[in-house]
């Protein structure tokens, strides 16, 4: 059944269909969430195991190794990443894509339960969680108040502001930055403890056993049931001073006899500053799948209401990833409209008929709206990749309509009625239109179905393109003929006269057919030259984006105090404050360590967020980052990292080995050699992170003589210097919260080695001084130990300052230490390098699968295996133009460029399909000779080929020009497609006819050979 002619005879169902699709598209567009990139849901389970006071090396042996061994046997496990820091082990179990996250969570918990008997007794219960929020905050605010001090402001942020924001739809987590946490400190006096023959452990344990509430079940009194509770808590810190503590051997004491009780805050481990002024900050994270723009707007309304309720409250926006997302959204929509208008203008320029132009232009909205209708059902969003898909196919969507309208115009010029011209034209072109559309579909389907992370990232891009292209086919076969019949006007018959350009073109084709060897030799030379361009192109991962802010990481040596880190952050701020384009500087001191973002804070780390001014009033972000690196090069005593944390801005390399010393030495050598590579900035390694340690070495004979155990020494030291673990601390119960009560010696004494030696530890005959049974020394040890897949590793990182990732990897691979890597040390790809390799492999697989699928579809449509070979010959002809365009514009062969190469495979075959289909029809139906049929095809199909190619180029020109919003990701793709389409269009118009004759000769010879092998009997 011919759908095109059916739609002419039955207009009502067609009109109703597209009205319904349009309405559904508008509804779907309203429902679609706006995001920067699609949510990538990697099945990852995080495990945190805490053993207060334990050193990283001890945790590696006693905790990490047994747990890793238990988790290694889980089905579907991909990678295990472990990080040991003081008192805590953080393990991240990454499972294969497609693994059920809830099932993985249950399996991890079961494995931990089986391992519990092998772990230390004082290990706290493990915390097991799965990632359910976005990895990066979408909003950051600084909070100040004229009426609240820092302690009350911190509690206001935790209690009032945090609760209000967590009720906002789409908000997954609210994190406070800086500020303090209220805590009651029981500061012990070692002199008074010694006088009363009491240890710090005695006081801590006694207070915990007294200051508590306990449930005792239920009781029946007077015929009814009542709950039974034991209440022995005080309500204020002042009342805590008079609490009586029971001791051994029938003794007791009041708490104020041995300690001072201070209602204050716990030791600071973080700070936040806005332009040098101390503030309290908040990070707002969104839930996966939520609308970034809607969430940010709702958060803004909630904060405005909060400021109206609390007049003294000042909320200052620091950074917003949503601004960049909205900018990309508006820019993509603008480029989509601009590209559509340019494509329509190209059609009008060729047709010079506003009615015919309007018919072709209708394909654009009526192809995009059905796409919007289906996207919510597939769980898609309006993100950079889906909007890019719609923007780059703006020219493609009118292709089918252009081909049909141009063919209708050709038949109209023969004097036919509109109905007859339309019916004949759409029937004649049906196979070509179907073939061009289906080749595009089978090219993008492998992209949508790539395995691994590449598939998660580009699935929405591929499926959006496929849906839009199929919708354009539906428009071309149903609506375009119907509109042509009712909108176009008949034309008087007039002979078709070729213009001078067409005459020159046909003469060129005749010469090429007469000199086939020269033509093919030139085509082969062009192809070889195209491959010769590959070594000249830099290879990258993702182009650097201009997101409006720059993150500057500051890392100080282990062991520094918070005040030193704040001072270092201030030095950096003062050095960068006058960099042109920097509007404000927000500093967070006390950052999570490398690896697991859920890990405890390290006071030696700071992160400064430089908020940049409007893009049209400053230099580009990369230029500002270069100035920042120049300023930081003069600041000693710290490591720095500069960038926005985006893909393609840093290089990470992991070295793994079971030999810790060899691993450290190799990493240090590699780090030194990497510093000499131009373009690598802020090279750093985790190999040299040594921290000062206070070691206590008991005298075994003396300790045994006095009845002192190692466990009691360790417990006394831990409680006296750092307090007991939070989980077992007593609490002060207030109306709205619980305040921890921490027992430890006064801060001044904790910094005095002699005073620590005078601490009493429990013995057989009573407490004895620590220095009498042990020696205390200051030594050093690793501050952090990293493991990857059950091997100790060292991580090396470097910022990419004007050098693509691929070139940086090649430079590192050429270093002497890389060429002669010691046996036993294995380099592991990680971070952007691992993802780039996976994406490159996925795209190569998609290109191969796309070519195979195109060939199969063309064989099925043309019912011939030779004509598809001619059609696919246009694909390599596009490579030279694409690579030359990238080289001329200084772009790298990165992920967007590879997407462009995939697109080219489907786009450039259109030209060949139109030529081959017309030639085959002329030979088969009109009995023309081969060369005459080819010249007839060139004369009739050159115009629609140029129209569709120019319309596609015009649709992508706004993207290639990079106008408006940051087009760093879209621009290389458009440049690739425009360059490849230009050379392929020009060359295929000449080379494809020649290849058609060569392959036709091959077919004739093969058939003649078959007849000779099997003569008629």
N, C-alpha and C positions, 0 to 999 in steps of 0.2 A: 504494500500500500504506500502511495506517495503522500507523505504528510503535508508537503508544501501545497500541492493542489487540493488536498482535502481541506486545508485551512481556508483556502479561497472560497470553497463551496460551503463551508460551515463556519462563518465568522463568529457566531455567538459563543460557542464553547471556548474558542481561543481567547476572545476578549475577557470572558469571565475568569478563565484560568490565570491570565496575567494580572487581572485586577486583584484576585485573591493572593497571588504570589507577591504582588507589590504591597498589599496591606500587611501580609505576614512578615515581609521584609522590614517594614517600618516598625512593627511591633518587636521583631527580633533585634533590630538595631538599638531600640530603647532599652531592651533587657540586657544587652551585652555589657559585661564589665570592662573597664578601661584599665590596662596594665602596661608595664614597660615591656616585659618579656613573659612568655608563657611560664606557668608554674611547673618546675621540674621536680617531681616527687620521687626522690631516690629513697628506697626502703632502708632507712638508717636508724639504728637503735643505739642510744648513748647510755653508757654505764659509768656511774661515779662511785668509787669505793674510797672511804676515808678512814685513815688510821692516824689520829692526831699525834704529831711529833715525829713521825717516821720520815726518814730521809729518802730521796729518790732511789738510790741504789738498793736500799733495803726493801722498798716497795716493789721494785722490779723483780727481785728474787722471790719474795714471800707472797706477793699478791698478783702482780701482772702476769707472770708466767703461768701459774696454775689456771687462772681465769682464761687466758688466751688458749691454752691447751683444751679447755672445755668447750670454748666457743668455736674452735677451728673445725670441729666435726659437724657443725650445723649445715643442713642442706641449703644450698643457694648462697652461701657466704662468698662475697667477692673480695673484700679487703678488711683487715683489722688494723686500726690505728690506735696506739696507746701512748699516753703521755703521763709521766711520773713527775710530780712536783711535791714540795714539802707537805706531807700529810695527806695526799690525795692521789688517786689513780683515775684517769679519765680514759675510757675505752670507747671507741666508736666502731660499731660493727655495720659495715655496708654490705647489703645483700644485692643479688642480681635484680635487674629491673624486671618487674612482673611479680616479684615475691610479695605475698600478702604481708602488709606491715603489722597487722594485729597478730598474725601467726608468727612472724619473726619475733615480735615482742614476747609472746608466750614461750617460744623456744629459748630465748636468751634468759628469761627468768628461770626456766626449768634447769638450764645448764648451770646457772649460778647456785641454785639450791643444791645441786649434786656436788658442787665444789666447796660448799660452806665448811665442811669438816676439815678441809686442807688449809684453810686460811687462818690467820692469827685470831686469837680469842678477842682481842680488843678492837678488832675491825668493826666499824659501825655498819648497820644494815645498808646494803647497796641501794642506790637510787637508779632506777631503770626508766627511761623515757624515750619516746619517739618524737621526731621533729614534726610539729604541727603548725608552726608559724613560719613566716618568711625569714630567711637567714639575715637580712639586713633591715634596719629600721627605715620606715618610709618618712618619718617626721622626727625632728629633734627640736626641742624648745629649751630655753633658759628661763628659770622661774626666780623672781625676786619679790621681796615684800618690804614695805616700809614699816610694817607693824609687827612682824614676826622675826625672832632671831633664828639662827641657823638650825638649831635643834627643833624648834616648833615648826619651822618651814619644812624641814625634812619630813616630819610626821604628817604635816598637812599634805605634802605630795604623796606620801605612801597611803594615807587613809582617805582623804577627801578627793583629791585630784585623781589619784590612781583608780579609785572605785568608780568615779564618774566616767572616766575614759574607758574602763573595761566594759561598761554597759553599752558603749557605742557599737552598732553593728559593723563587723569587719575588723575590729581591733582584737588582736590575739594576745598581746602582751604589752605591758607598760613597765619600763625599767627606769629606776631613778639613777641619776649620775651625780656623784658628789654628795654633799650633805653628810650628816652623821646619824647614827642609830643610838637611841637612848639605851643606857645600860647602868645598872647599879654595880659599882665596883667595891669589892671588899678588899682593901689594901692591907695586907698583913705586914706586921712589924717583926722581923726575925729576932730582934732582941727580946721582945715580949714573949714570942713563941718559945724561945730557949728558956726563959725564966720560968714559964709554966710547964715546960717539958712537953710541948705539943708540936706537931708537924703541920705543914700546909695541907697535907692529905687528910689529916684528922679533921681539920676545920671544914674543908670542902665537903667531905663525905657526911659529916655531922649536920651541916647546914642543909644539904640536899635531903637528908632523912627527916628533918624537922619542918622545913619550909615547903609544905606540899599539901595537896588535897587528894584524898583517896576514897574510892567508892568501895563499899562493902556489900553490895547487892541490895536485897530487900528484907524487910521485916514486917511481921504482922502484930499490930498493937490495937487493942480495942475492936477487934473483928475486921479491921481494914488492913490494906497493904500500904506500906510506906517504903520509900527508898532510904538507904542508909549511907551516909557519907561521913568521913572524918576530915574535919577542917582545922588546919593548923598553920594558916598563913597570916602574915601581917599585911596591912594595906599600904604602908608607906615605908620609905627608906629610913626615916627617923626611927620608926618602931622597930626596924630590923636591928638596930644597935643593941637593943636590950634583950634580944632573943637569947635564951639559954641553950647551950649546946651540950648534949651528953657525951662524955668521953669514956675511954676504957678504965677499968679498975674502979668504977663507981664515981668517977670525978665528973665535974661539969664546970662550965665557965660561960660568962656573958661574951657576946661577940665583940663588944667594944673594948674588952680587956686585951685583945690581941690584934685588933684591926681598926682601921678607920673606914667608915662607910660613906661613900661618895655617890650621890645621885647625879650622874653625868652621862657620858656617852662612851661607847667602845672605841678602842684605838682606831684612828682613821686609816682607811686603806684606799681612799679615793678622794678626789677633789674635782670641782668643775669651775672654770673661769671663763667669763665672757669679756673679751678685750681687757684682760687683766683684773677685772672685778670678780670676787668670789660669788658664785651663784649656785643654784641647784638645777640640774638639767634633767630632762626626761627623754627617753627614746620610746617611740610608738611603733610597734610591729603590727602588721596585718596578718589575718588568717589566710591560709592558702585558698585561692579561688575567689577572694573578695575583690571588689572594685576599688582600686587605689584612689581614684578621684573622689568617689562617693564617700569612702572612709575618711579621707583627708578633709572633705567638706564637713562631714558630721563631727569630726574632732574639732575643727575650727569653731563650729557653732557651740559645742560643749564648752570650749575654753572661753568663748565670748560670754557665755552665760555665767561661767565661774568668775570672770573678772567683774561682771555686774554685781554678783552677790558679795564679792570681797573687794571693795574699792582699792585697798592698798596693794593688791596683787598685780604684778607686772609679768606678762608672758611674752618673751621675745623669740620669734622663729630663728633658728640657727641654720638648719639645712632641711631641705625637702626634696626627696627623690620624686615626689609627685609632680613638682613643677616641671621637671624634665620629661616625665611621662606625658603630662598634658601638652607640653610643647611639641613632643613627638607626634602626639595624636592630632593636634591641630595642624601641624606641618604636613603630616601624611595626607590628611583630608584635603588640605589646600592643594598639595601636589597632585592628588587624584583629580581634583576638579580642573586644575590648570592643564594637566596632561590630556584630560578628556576634551577640553575646549580646543587645544592645539590639534588633536587627532581629528576632530570634526572639521576644523578649518582646512586641514589638508584634504579631506574628502570634498569639501566645497570647492577648493581650488581646482581639483581635477574635473568635477562634475559640472560646476557652475550652474547648479539647479538646487534651489533651497528646499524644494520638496524632496528630491532624492537624498539630499544631505540630512534632512530631518528623519527620513526613514532609517538611514544608516545610524544616525545618532541615537535613536531609540534603543539600540542594542545595549548601550552602556548602562543606563539606570536599570533596565529590565533584566540585565545579567547580574548586577551587583545586589539588587534587592532580594532575589531568591537565595543568594549566598548568605545575606544577613539573616534570612528566615531559618536556615539550617544550622548556622553556627551555634546558637544557644543550645540546641538539642545535642550537639557534639561536645559541649563543655568548653567551647572556644571563648576567646575574649578579643577585644579590640586592642591588640598589642603591636609592637614594632613589626613583627613578622607577618601577621595577618594583614595589617594595613599596607605593608610593603608588597605583599602578594597582590592586593587589589590595585595598588598604584602602578606596579610594573605591567599588569595585564590590561591596563586601560586601553592601550593600543591594540592588544590582541583581541579584546572583546568585540571590537567593531570589524575584525577581519572578515568573518563569515558574511556579515551583512554587506560589507564593501564589495566582496566578490560577487554576491548575488545581485546587488544593485547595479554594479558595473555591467554585469552580463545582461540584466534587464534593459539597461540603457542601450547596449549593443543591439539587442533584438528590437527595441523601440525604433532605432534609426533605420530599420529595414521596413518600416511602415506597418508593422503589426499592431493590432489593438493591444491595449494595456493588459487585458486578461490573457490574451494569447501570448504576448511577449513575456509576461511573468511566468506563465505555466511552462513555456518552452525553456526559458532561461534557468529556472530553478531545477527543472528536471535534468537539463544538460550538465549543470554544475553540482548535482547532488553528491556524486561519488567523491569529487575533489573536496567539497566542504566537509563531508563526513571524515575523509582521510586526514585532513589538516587538523580537525578537532581531536580526533582519537589519538593521533600521534602526540599532541600536546598532553593529553590525559595520561597516556602510558609513560611519558617522560616524567611527569610529576608524581605519579603513584609510587615509584620506588623511593623518591625523596620523602614522601609522607610515611613510608613504611620502613625507613632505615632502622637498623637495630641499635640498641644501646642509648647512650645519652643523646647522640645525634638525632635519633628518632624522636625522643621526647622533645627536643628543642625545635625541630623543623617539621613535626607532624602537622601542626596547625597551618604552617606556610603551605605545605604540599596539598593538603585537603582543601584549603580555601581556594587555591588556584584551580584545582580539579573541578570543584563545584561551580566556580564562576565560568570556566570554559565550557562545561556541559550546559550551563544555563544559556550561554551565548549561542550554542548550537540549537537549543530549543527555540530561542528567539529567531534565529536565522531561518529555521525550517518551518516555523508556524506563523510568527507575527510579521516578519519582513515581507513575505509574499502578500499577505493580507493587506498591509499598509500600502504596499506598492500599487496594488490594484485600485485602491480607493483614493490614494493621494496623488499619484502621478498622472500626468496628462499625455495623450498620444502625440507622437511627433510625425511629421511628414517624412516619407521615405526619401533618403538622400544617399548618394554613393559615398562610401567611406574612403577618404583620401588621407594617406599617411603624411605626417609632417616630416620636416627635415631630420629631426632627431630619430624618429622611427626608421626612416630610410637609411640613415647611417648605421643604426643598430642592426637592421636586417642584413646590410652589406657585410657587417662584421661577422655575423653568424654564418653567412654564406662562405666567407673566407675561412672561418674556423672549421667548417665542415669539409672544406677542400684541403685543409692543412691540419689534419687531425693530430699527427705526431707532434707538430710544433705546439699546438694548443695544449695537448696533454703534458708535454715536457715542461711548458711554462707553468701549468697547474701543479705538477709535481715539485718543481723548483720553489714555487710559492709555499707549498706545504712544508718542504724541508727547511725553508727559511723561517717558517712559523715555529718549528721546533727549535731552531737555533736561537729564538728569542727567549726561550725558557730560562737558560742560565743567567740572562741579563736581568731577570725580574727578581726583586726581593720577595721572599715568602714570609707570610705573616699568619696571624690567627684572627684577631679581631682588630679593626682600625680603632685608634684612640678616639674616645668620645669627649665632647665638651658638655659636661653635666652641670657646670655652674659652681662647683666646689672642688677643693683639693684637700685631700687628707695627708697630713704629715705625721708619720709615726716617729716617736722618740724612744730609744731604748738605752737605758743606763746600765752600768755593771750591776750584777746581783749584789744584794746586801745594802744598797743605799736606802735611806729613809725617805718617807713621803715628802718631807720638806725639801729635800734635795731634788726630787723629781719635779716638784712645783717650781722651784727656782730654775731648773733647766728648761721647763716648758715656757716660763716667762722670758728667758733669754732668747728662745726661738721666736716667741711672739714679737718681741721687740726688734729682732733682726728681720722679720718678714712683714711687720705691720705697715711699712711704707712701700711695699711692692705694688706697682701700678696695677689696678684692677682688683685688689683685695679690699672688700668692703668691711668685713669683721672677722675676728678670730675667736673660735670657741675651743677651749682646751679641756680635755678630760684626762686627768692623771689617775692612774690605777686602771690599767687595761687588762682584759683577759689575755692569757698567754697564747702562744702559737697552738694551732690544732683545734681543740674543742672550745668553742665559744662559751660553753657553759661552765668552764673552769673558773676557779677562784681568781680574784684580782691580783695583779702583780704591781706593787707600787713603783717599780723601776720602769714601768712603761707609761707612756702618755700618747695621746692622739689629739692633734690639733686639726680642726676643720676650718679651712680658709674659705669663707663664703665670698664668691666673686660677684662683681657688679653685672649689670645688664650686658649681654653679649655684644650689642652694637656700640658699647662705650668702653670697650677694653680689648686687649689682645686675646688671641685664642688660648684655651686652657693649656695646651702643650707649651706655648711660649712662656706662660706664667710659671709653669712647672720648671722650665729650664732656669728661669730667674731664681726660683726658690732653691733649686739645687746649688746654684752658684753662691747664694747667701749662706747656705748650710755648710758648704765646704770649708768655711773659715771658723766654724764653731767646733771646738775640741770636746772630747770626753763623752761622746754619745754616738750611737748609730742612728741613722735616719733612713726613712723610707718615704718616698713621695709618689702620690698617685691617688686615684679615686677608688681603688679596689675593684676596678672593672676588668672584664676579660681582656687579655692581650696587653696588659700594662706591666706585667711582671713575669719573671722567669723563675721557676722553682726546680731544683734538682735534688734528688735524694740519693745518698750513698748508704748502702746497707752492708753490715758485716757482723760476724760473731766475735771478732777480735776488736775490743774497744779501743786499745791503743793504736792499732794500725788504722782503724776507722778515723780516729781523731787526727792523726798525722796526715792522712791522705786528704781529709776535708780541709785542713788548714793550708796544705799546699795548693789544692784546687782553688781555694778562696783567694790566695795571693795571686795566682796566675789569672784568675777571672778579673781582678782589678785592673789588669792591663788591657782589657778589651775595650776599645772605644764604643761608646753607646750604652755600656752597662753602668748603672749608677747604684750607689748604696749597696754594694755587695756585702752580704753578711752570712754568717754561719752560726749554727747552734753548737758547734764543737767546742768553743772556748768559754762556755758559760759556767764558770766556777764561782761558787758562792762561799763566803766565810762560814765556818761551822764551829760551834762550841762542842767539843768532845769531852765526854766524861768516861774515864777508864778506871773501873774499880780494881782494887787490889784483892784478888780472889781470897787469899789467905786471911787478910785482915777483915774482909767483909764476912767471911764464914765464921770467924772467931766471935764477931759481934752480932751475928745473926741477921745480917743485912742482905737482902736479896737484890739482884739486878732489877727485877720488876719494880720493887719498891723505890729504888733510886730513880728509875726512869719516870715513874708516876709522880714522885715528889717534884722532880725538876719540871716536868710538863705542867703540872698544876701551878707551881709557884711562879713560873715565868710566863706562861701563856694562858693559864686557866684551863679548866676541864672542857671536854667537848660540849658543844652547844646542846646536844641532845640530852645530856644528863645534868645540865645546870638547873639549879632551883630558879623559880620565877616569881616575880612580883605581879600579882593579878590585879589589873586595873579594870575600869569599866569597859574600855574599848580595845584593850590589848594586854599582852603579857610582856613584862620587861625582864630580861635575863639578869641574874645575879652572878657575877663572876668573881671568884676568889683567886687572888694572886698577890705577889708582893708589889710594893710601890714601884713606879716607873724608874725612879732614881736608882733603886737598888738592883733592878734588873740589868742595868748597864754597868754594874760594878762586879768584876770577876771575883774579887775577894769576898764580897758580901754573898755572892752565890755559893761560894765554898763554905760559908758558915751556916748555910741552911741545914736543918735537922732532917734526918731520914729515919724511919722506924727501924729499931733493932730489937734483939731478944730482951735486953734488960732496959729498954727505953730508947728514945731518940738519941742519935749520935751525929756529930757534925759531918757534913759531906766530905770536907777536905781531909778528914781523918781516915777515910777508907777509899778515897779515889783521887785521881789527879785530873785537873781541868786544864784544857789547852785550846787555843784558837787555831784551827786548821782550815782546810778548804776541801770542797767536794762539789760534784755536779749539782747545779741548781735545777736541772731539768734533764730528763732522759726520754727520748722518743723511740718508739718501736713501730715497725710497719711489717705486717704479716709475720709476726713473731721473730723479727730480727731487729737488733738495735740499729738505729739509723741516725744520720746527721743530715739536717736540711740546710741547703744553701739557696739563697734567694738574691735576686738582683732586679732593680727597676729597669725598664726599657726606655731609655732616653733617646728617641729618634731612630731606633734600630728595630726592625721587625723580629718577631719571635723566631722565625725559621733561620734568619741570619745569625741571631744570637746563639741558637743551638749549634749551628755549624761552626761558629767561632769557638765555642766551648769544646766541641768534639775535636777540634784541631789542636788543642792545647797539649803540651808534652805529657802532663799527668794523665790526660784522657787517653792519649795514644798508648801509654804504658801503665795502665791501671793495675795496681798490685793485685796479685791473686788473693782471693778471699774478700775483695771489696767489689760490690755489684752496684752500678748506677741504676736507678729506677726512675722512670718518667713519672712525674707527678704534676698536679696543678694544671696550668694552662697547657703545658707540653703534652700531658696525657690526653687531655680533652681534644687538643688540636690533632693529635695522631688518630684518635678515634673518629673525629669528624672527617678527616681526610680519607680514611679508609671507608667510611660510610658513603661519602660522595663518589669515590671511585666505583664502589659497588653499585650505587644508584645510576651512574653513567653507563656502566656495562649492562645493567638490567634494562635501562631505558632504551639503549640501542637494540637489544635483542627483542624487547617488546614491540618497538616500532616496526622492526622487520616483520615480525609475526602478524601484526595488525595489517600492514600493507599487503602482505601476501594474501591474507584472507579477503581484503577488500578488492584487490586487483586480480585475484585468482591467478597469480603469476609470481614466480620467484625471481624473475630477472628485472622487471620494472622497479621493484623496491630497491634493488642495488643502485639503480640510477638515481632514485630519489634520495637515498642516504648519502650520495656522493657530495651533497651540499654541506654536510656536517663538518668535514675537515676544512672546507674552504672558509669557514667562519673563524677558525682558530687564530689565523694570522692577524686578522683585524682586531680581535679581542685582545690578544697579547700586545699588539702594537699600541692600542688605545691605552692600556694600562701603563705601558712603558712611557708613553708620551705625557701622561698626566702624573707620573711619579707615584702611581698606586702599586700596592703589593698584591701578589697572588694569594689572597686570604679567603676566608669563608664567604663573604659576600661575592667576591669574584667567582668562586667556584659555583655558587648558586646561579650566577649569570651564565656560566658555561653550560650548566644543566638546562637552563631555559633555552639557550641557543639551539640545543639539539632539536627541540620541538618546533622552534620558530622558523629556523632556516629551511626545514624540509617543506614548508608551505610553498616556496617558490618552485621547487622541483615537482611537487605534486601537481600544481597547476599546469606546468609545461608537459609533463609526462602524460597526464590524464587527457589533455586536449589532443596531443599527438596520437595517442592510442585510439581515441574516438575517431579522429579524422582518417586514420588508416583503416580502421575496422568498418565504420559506417559509410564513409564517403569514398573509399577505395583509393585514397591518395597514396602517392609514393612516399617513401620514408622521409626524404629530405624536404619534399613539399609539405608534408604534414608537420614537420618540425618548424619550418618557416611560418606556416599558418598559425601554429601554436604560439610562436614568438610574437607574431603580429597581434594576436588577439589577447594574449595573457601578459604581455609585458606591462601594459597599463595597470591592471589590477595588482600585479606584483609590486610595481613601484608605489601604488597607492597604499597598499597594506604595510609595506616596509616603511614608507615615510610616516604613515600614521603611527606606527609603533615607535619610531624614532622620536616623533613629536611628543608622544605620550610620555616618553622617558626623559626628555630634555630638561624639565624642571628638576628632576631628581639628579641627573648628571651635573647640572649647574650648581647644585647644593644650595639653592635659594631658601631663605626663611630659616626654619628650625635646623638644628644640628643634623646634617645629612651624612655623617661619617660612616654609618653602616650602609645606607642606601646607595651612596654615590658610586662605590666601586662596582656594584652590580649593574647599575645603569650604564656606566662607562663600558663595561664588558659587553653588554648586549648591543649597545649602539655600534661599537667598533666591529664586532663580529657580524652583525646584521648588514652593515655597510659593505664589507668585502664580500660576504656571501651573496648578497643580492646582485652586485655587479658581476662577480665571477660566474655565479650559477646561470645567469642569463646567456652566457657564452659557452661555458664548459659543459653544462648539463646536456644540451643538444648533442655535443660531440660524444659524450659518454653514452648517451642513448644509442647512437649508431654503433659504438664499439660493443656494447653489451648485446645489442640486437644481432650483430654479426656473430658474436659468441653463441647466442642461442641458435642461430641458423646452423652453425657448424656442429653443435652438439646434436641437434636433431638429425642432421645429415649423417653424422656418425652412427646414431642409433639405427637409422634405416639401413645403412650398410652392414651393421652387425646382425640385423634381423630382416633380411630381404623377404619380400612377399613370396609366399609359396603358392 
